[in-house]
Amino acid sequence: MIVTDLTVAGGLDAAMGSALSEAVAQEVASRGVFQVVSSHEVTQLIGIERQKQLMGCPDDAQSCLSELAGALNARFVLSAPSPSWATPTS
């Protein structure tokens, strides 16, 4: 399973989304049901632009993610927007 970076909104630092994504990946992996690959690990293996070039992905990010999942033999992809509770209010 590939766990992608969570998208943060409302002025939150992008690093928070990255940290939350890693925590989710670790938690899912700790359950022992899936072999988990985090977005950070994917980025380390292949630069984002490089992966698009290697796979001939179109500009459609979902299509590229599906192709990447297939190339990594991942049966599932976990991708989610940030939850509404993570958006600060004024």
Buried (B, 14 or more C-beta within 10 A) or exposed (E): BBBBBBBBEEEBEEEEBBBBBBEBBEEBBEEEEBEBBBBBBBEEEBEEEEBBEEBEBEEEEEEBBBBBBEEBEBEEBBBEEBEEEBEEEE
